[in-house]
């Protein structure tokens, strides 16, 4: 639960428009109206945050059972990994599940240290959103300027900013302001009693495997009574994609392993449409997420240790693959006019060679650079 109903709605508890005197008869909907929220904020308050709705109680052994499943199935797989740890985040998992060749290509070629424009915008927006909570009452322009200044403490962003011509810097400022306004007009003001955290890193270790994530927003804290009380949310400035639901379940799985209890909800939210993936979390979803981790980790180990060749499957992701100019699968798909169904152009078990040092470089803690950069927040 994000916050006790009695605490949120007790006499004297203030949000944006003054105190709430009592629990309104209409429940969350009436409460959100009394809080003087915009229509979009009221919808998020009632339908996503679900203030006032009951929280389910998770099976006490669920986290232990999931951990045991992962350990049992992955121990023989990880025996073939030569490094001390194998870090797997949503980026590596998504890459290997759609095209193993791209995983190998990313591993075999040095990553560019320069930030793509969408990533730079995302860095500024995330910091600006955080500032709206910690330093309320300022204008959007002030938040964006402060976010840029703070982001320049990061080496990659500082290099990007110094090299960017005026029109690119302008693009960052304008895009960041637009995304920030969309957030402020759509998300209810976050109360300190909800324990909001921004880009909080969470991880869980299974033997030498480390599953890692960094959701944009975390609300709520674990409870001793086993109620599912946390909400994990990742925000995008694009429309929702098919794989976003799997990302949300991956976050929920890591949260379950980390805290010993599943979150109440986990979702990816589009600031463009103010739609979100199906948020409720139950045991069947977590077991499906665990199976996906098992399959993806198995593929990662097999491909990067060269125990077999990598399958090649073309698609939109080819546009940012380091090997797109030489990949036979992409070439065939491209010549066919980039059809929506790439299956017939996939090449299975194509030989891929990677360097000896690639696994350490490729599979690491999640960073701001992901394979989704052209479409990221």
Buried (B, 14 or more C-beta within 10 A) or exposed (E): BBBEBEEBBBEEBEBEEEEBEEBBEEBBBBBBBBBEBBEBBBBBBBBBBBBBBEBEEBEEEBBEBBBEBBEEBBEEBBEEBEEEBBBBBBBBBBBBBBBBBBBBBBBBBEEEEEBBBBBBBBBBBBBBBBBBBEEEEEEBEEBBBBBBEBBBEBEBBEBBBEEBEEEBBEBBBEBBBBBBBBBBEBBBBBBEEBBBBBBEEBBBBBBBBBBBBBBBBBBBBBBEEBBBBBBBBBBBBBEBBEBBBBBBBBBBBBBBBBBBBBBBBBBBBBBEEBEBBEBBBBBEBBBEBBEBBBBBBBBBBBBBEBEEBBBBBBBEBBEBBBBBEEBEBBBBBBEEEBEEEBEEBBBEEBEBEBEEEBBBBBBBEBEBBBBBBBBBB
